[in-house]
């Protein structure tokens, strides 16, 4: 529904993972002694979820979090509420905050949102010949060149990070602030998907050529249809990889 709402509004104007019950906080979170900050708490808890320190189904107990972060309960509650809005935490009656499970529906939703937001950004480029700016094009060129080099390395983490930054640069360059914000929020979930599933990208060099260099070339050529097709294919392939992996579990 979110994808549909965003598209209709903007175009008018321009594995199920195992649950561990009642798990006590085990994360080594960094305390903040002098500043009461829900943003700091959200950052710390979010990173622990992304890295898999807090696993799907784990309870996020307020008392434990307040002790580890040296904060009062109010900023902790605000942080958990924010993470719930981001889809990382479920707020359940009588159980409080629980790390959200990873399931096929979540993956499909996140990638549908990312695909739709990116399509909106690319369409802005089509109607505004001055976008992306020369400065942004230099950044995209740098990311595209890095994608080819990183694809040849054994460690895939740098490839993943470079690709996420390439995507975000495109969306931010559109000037659609809400799209950029929503896209950044879903990036957190993509990082979590990668860490929880342990997915291995075996076609990184081909992906770099097709979905990074190829997309940049289409943007340079102002070929909106080709750019849109590459973008959509990229996310469709990502979903199919996750689904195939979940079916094997």
C-alpha positions as CSV (number, residue, x, y, z in Angstrom):
1,X,0.0,0.0,0.0
2,X,2.8,2.4,0.8
3,X,4.4,1.9,-2.7
4,X,1.0,2.5,-4.3
5,X,0.4,5.6,-2.2
6,X,3.8,7.1,-2.9
7,X,3.5,6.4,-6.6
8,X,0.0,7.9,-7.1
9,X,0.7,11.0,-5.0
10,X,4.1,11.9,-6.6
11,X,3.3,11.1,-10.2
12,X,0.4,13.5,-10.1
13,X,2.9,16.3,-9.5
14,X,6.0,15.1,-10.9
15,X,13.1,-17.6,6.5
16,X,11.0,-17.4,9.0
17,X,13.7,-17.4,11.7
18,X,13.5,-19.3,15.0
19,X,12.1,-17.4,17.9
20,X,14.0,-17.4,21.2
21,X,11.6,-16.5,24.0
22,X,12.4,-14.0,26.8
23,X,16.0,-13.5,25.8
24,X,17.8,-11.1,28.1
25,X,19.7,-8.2,26.5
26,X,23.2,-9.6,25.5
27,X,24.4,-6.7,23.3
28,X,27.5,-4.8,24.2
29,X,26.0,-1.4,23.7
30,X,27.9,1.8,24.1
31,X,26.6,4.0,27.1
32,X,26.0,7.7,26.7
33,X,26.5,9.2,30.2
34,X,25.7,12.8,29.8
35,X,23.1,13.2,27.0
36,X,19.7,11.7,27.3
37,X,19.0,10.8,23.6
38,X,16.4,8.6,22.1
39,X,18.3,8.9,18.8
40,X,21.4,7.6,20.3
41,X,19.5,4.7,21.8
42,X,17.8,3.9,18.5
43,X,21.1,3.9,16.7
44,X,22.7,1.5,19.2
45,X,19.7,-0.9,19.3
46,X,19.3,-0.7,15.5
47,X,23.0,-1.6,14.9
48,X,22.7,-4.5,17.3
49,X,19.7,-5.8,15.4
50,X,21.4,-5.4,12.0
51,X,24.5,-7.2,13.2
52,X,22.3,-10.1,14.6
53,X,23.2,-9.5,18.3
54,X,19.5,-9.2,18.9
55,X,17.9,-12.0,16.9
56,X,14.3,-12.3,15.6
57,X,12.0,-13.0,18.4
58,X,14.3,-11.7,21.1
59,X,12.6,-9.5,23.7
60,X,14.1,-6.0,24.1
61,X,13.6,-5.5,27.8
62,X,13.5,-1.8,28.8
63,X,15.3,-2.3,32.1
64,X,18.2,-4.0,30.5
65,X,18.5,-1.4,27.8
66,X,18.3,1.5,30.3
67,X,21.1,-0.1,32.3
68,X,23.4,-0.7,29.4
69,X,22.9,2.7,27.8
70,X,22.7,4.6,31.0
71,X,19.5,6.3,30.0
72,X,16.1,6.7,31.5
73,X,13.1,4.7,30.2
74,X,11.6,7.6,28.3
75,X,14.3,7.8,25.5
76,X,14.4,4.0,25.4
77,X,10.7,3.8,24.8
78,X,10.9,6.5,22.1
79,X,13.8,4.6,20.5
80,X,11.8,1.4,20.4
81,X,8.8,3.2,19.0
82,X,11.0,4.6,16.2
83,X,12.4,1.1,15.5
84,X,8.9,-0.2,15.3
85,X,8.0,2.3,12.7
86,X,11.1,1.2,10.7
87,X,9.9,-2.4,10.8
88,X,12.8,-3.7,13.0
89,X,10.7,-4.2,16.2
90,X,7.3,-5.5,16.9
91,X,5.4,-4.0,19.8
92,X,3.3,-6.8,21.3
93,X,0.7,-6.6,24.1
94,X,2.0,-8.2,27.4
95,X,5.4,-8.8,25.9
96,X,6.6,-5.4,25.0
97,X,9.2,-4.9,22.2
98,X,10.3,-7.9,20.3
99,X,12.8,-8.0,17.4
100,X,10.8,-8.5,14.2
101,X,10.9,-11.9,12.5
102,X,12.4,-12.3,9.0
103,X,9.9,-13.8,6.6
104,X,9.2,-13.8,2.8
105,X,6.5,-11.2,3.1
106,X,8.9,-8.7,4.8
107,X,11.5,-9.2,2.1
108,X,8.9,-8.8,-0.7
109,X,7.5,-5.6,0.9
110,X,10.9,-4.0,1.5
111,X,12.1,-4.6,-2.0
112,X,8.9,-3.5,-3.6
113,X,9.2,-0.2,-1.7
114,X,12.8,0.2,-2.8
115,X,12.0,-0.5,-6.4
116,X,9.1,1.9,-6.5
117,X,11.1,4.7,-4.8
118,X,14.0,4.3,-7.2
119,X,11.7,4.4,-10.2
120,X,10.3,7.7,-9.0
121,X,13.8,9.1,-8.7
122,X,14.8,8.0,-12.2
123,X,11.7,9.6,-13.6
124,X,12.7,12.9,-12.1
125,X,16.0,12.7,-14.0
126,X,14.0,12.2,-17.2
127,X,12.0,15.4,-16.7
128,X,14.9,17.4,-15.3
129,X,17.8,17.4,-17.8
130,X,20.0,19.1,-15.2
131,X,19.8,16.1,-12.9
132,X,21.8,14.3,-11.8
133,X,24.2,17.2,-11.2
134,X,27.8,16.9,-12.5
135,X,29.0,16.5,-8.9
136,X,26.6,13.5,-8.4
137,X,27.7,12.0,-11.7
138,X,31.3,12.0,-10.5
139,X,30.2,10.2,-7.3
140,X,28.2,7.6,-9.4
141,X,31.2,7.1,-11.7
142,X,33.4,6.5,-8.7
143,X,31.0,3.9,-7.3
144,X,30.6,2.2,-10.6
145,X,34.4,1.9,-11.0
146,X,34.7,0.6,-7.4
147,X,31.9,-2.0,-8.1
148,X,34.0,-3.7,-10.8
149,X,37.2,-3.7,-8.6
150,X,35.4,-4.9,-5.4
151,X,33.6,-7.7,-7.3
152,X,36.9,-9.4,-7.8
153,X,37.7,-9.5,-4.1
154,X,36.9,-12.5,-1.9
155,X,35.1,-10.4,0.8
156,X,31.7,-9.4,-0.5
157,X,30.9,-6.9,2.3
158,X,32.6,-3.9,0.5
159,X,30.7,-4.8,-2.6
160,X,27.4,-4.7,-0.7
161,X,28.1,-1.4,1.0
162,X,29.3,0.2,-2.3
163,X,26.1,-1.0,-4.1
164,X,23.8,0.4,-1.3
165,X,25.6,3.7,-1.5
166,X,25.3,3.8,-5.3
167,X,21.5,3.2,-5.0
168,X,21.1,5.9,-2.3
169,X,23.1,8.4,-4.3
170,X,20.6,8.0,-7.1
171,X,17.6,8.4,-5.0
172,X,19.0,11.4,-3.1
173,X,20.0,13.1,-6.3
174,X,16.4,13.2,-7.4
175,X,15.6,15.8,-4.7
176,X,12.6,13.9,-3.5
177,X,13.2,14.2,0.2
178,X,10.6,11.8,1.4
179,X,11.7,9.2,-1.1
180,X,15.3,9.5,0.1
181,X,14.2,9.2,3.7
182,X,12.1,6.1,3.2
183,X,14.7,4.6,1.0
184,X,17.4,5.1,3.7
185,X,15.1,3.4,6.3
186,X,14.7,0.3,4.1
187,X,18.5,0.1,3.6
188,X,18.7,-0.8,7.3
189,X,16.4,-3.7,6.6
190,X,18.4,-4.9,3.6
191,X,21.5,-4.9,5.8
192,X,19.6,-7.0,8.3
193,X,18.4,-9.4,5.7
194,X,21.9,-10.0,4.4
195,X,23.3,-10.6,7.9
196,X,20.5,-12.9,9.0
197,X,20.4,-15.0,5.9
198,X,24.1,-15.2,5.3
199,X,23.4,-14.8,1.6
200,X,26.4,-15.2,-0.7
201,X,26.5,-13.2,-3.9
202,X,28.2,-15.5,-6.5
203,X,27.7,-13.3,-9.6
204,X,29.2,-10.1,-8.3
205,X,31.2,-9.1,-11.4
206,X,28.2,-9.7,-13.7
207,X,25.9,-7.8,-11.3
208,X,28.4,-4.9,-11.3
209,X,28.4,-4.7,-15.0
210,X,24.7,-5.1,-15.5
211,X,23.2,-3.3,-12.6
212,X,25.8,-0.6,-11.7
213,X,27.8,0.2,-14.8
214,X,24.8,-0.6,-17.0
215,X,22.4,1.7,-15.0
216,X,24.9,4.5,-15.0
217,X,25.3,4.3,-18.8
218,X,21.6,4.4,-19.2
219,X,21.4,7.5,-17.0
220,X,24.2,9.2,-18.9
221,X,22.4,8.4,-22.2
222,X,19.1,9.8,-20.8
223,X,17.5,6.5,-21.7
224,X,14.7,6.4,-19.1
225,X,13.2,3.1,-20.2
226,X,16.4,1.2,-20.1
227,X,17.3,2.7,-16.7
228,X,13.9,1.7,-15.3
229,X,14.2,-1.8,-16.7
230,X,17.6,-2.3,-15.2
231,X,16.5,-0.9,-11.8
232,X,13.4,-3.1,-11.7
233,X,15.4,-6.2,-12.8
234,X,18.0,-5.6,-10.1
235,X,15.4,-5.7,-7.3
236,X,13.5,-8.6,-8.9
237,X,16.7,-10.6,-8.9
238,X,17.5,-9.7,-5.3
239,X,14.1,-11.0,-4.2
240,X,14.4,-14.2,-6.2
241,X,17.8,-14.9,-4.5
242,X,16.3,-14.4,-1.1
243,X,13.3,-16.5,-1.9
244,X,15.4,-19.4,-3.2
245,X,17.5,-19.3,-0.1
246,X,14.6,-19.3,2.3
247,X,13.1,-22.3,0.4
248,X,16.2,-24.3,1.1
249,X,16.0,-23.8,4.9
